[in-house]
Amino acid sequence: MPRNTPLVSFVMPINNREKYFAQALESVFKDAYWPIEVIAIDDGSSDRRS
């Protein structure tokens, strides 16, 4: 890959979406484009709270 390839960022809001998070990451990483970064943002989910 050429060194001048731009970085692509994926911003993933995941509030109360724990059950879909792994699937979403797999989808991003299957992409043929590199380099990428993933920024997952969770601001107060109630998933898995006791």
Protein Blocks (a to p, Z undefined) as FASTA:
>chain_A
ZZklccddddddfehilmmmmmmmmmmmmpmbdcdddddddehiaehiZZ
